[in-house]
């Protein structure tokens, strides 16, 4: 891949970015939900670290509420979402691409997609990966895909400052409705270099437990 093309792919359209932030955070989220709560457990992200956000995936609202909690207005970094190929099709895909999202084939990720994701991590961007791979609407037992672990392991070959943050997302209704509530609970940052001795199954079990623990906190805060 040419350097110029990689550089251009990193860019978020400033006009669309501003409009999307205003419409979603100042209008849609403010009026659709009656109550919003963020539990951050007073953690502090180490300076100059590469961040991978690992949230549970319960609704199509997840991306919006996560951006509100950890987007540019809060961290001075945009959330760069890794999404499925189907989500990048049509008019939706046109907008998502210009807002910093990119697709990856979960079953057989291409080398260019992996390189791009690693490049984002190395550059200190804030990458969002849903470890479950798809929406798990009814909070069934978490089954994590192997993608996040493989990606983080590959990225450690280029940087040692990779921090994974487990996040639990919950809504007062299984399918969020007008004037319902949501809560995000952030777990303690996981320094990837401390877990390189674990295999995929062991790491996913550990991350699964951390995500589930945070989701339980979030569920209690929305009365479920």
Phi, psi and omega in degrees: 000135181288147182300320182297321180292322177296316180299316181294325181293337179287339187284138173255133180300116186298323181290311179296323179299315180295314181296318180297318180296316180295312183294316185282315186274322184269341182242295188298303183296322183297320185265334181284316182262141181274335183211137179230133179225137178240125176250110183252359175055023177058024179284156177234128180279128179305143180296150177057031179261157176263124190253132171242116178273130183238083182267158169291161185232101186245343185198164175291348176284344187306315182298321181290314182290328178292320178295324177298321185277331186225018181276195186303323182294336183259313187253354185067019176229144176279150174275121179256108187271133170266116185238172179284160183298324182295330181286346182261019181261156175066203182295326177299315180297324179301315180289315183300319180299320182278355176253013173098005179273156176212153185261159176211141177280112185296325182281323181215077182298136180286157180297323181293323179293318178296317179298320181295316179297317179295321179298320177298317180296311182299324180284359178083017177287169181255100186267135177251122178232122175275105186300334180285341176085341179201171180291128178248077192304319187261019175056037175296166181312129184294132173236109186270140175284171184268354188300314184298315180298313181298318180297313181296320179298316179296320182292332180294346177286344181244340178207145180257004187260034183275123179243127177254130181245112177285137184225135175254129179242131180219150178237152181292337175241144180306313172254108185309131179240167182305128180070020172279184184240160171218157179216139173242133177239123183261128178274177179292138179302139179253116178280114187302326183297340180277354186232020181290345179278351180271147174274179184301313182297317181293317180292317180296325177296316179296312181295321177304313181296319181292318179294317180297320180299317180289326179293323178300319178297316181295318180298319179298325182283349175247012174077031177239000000 
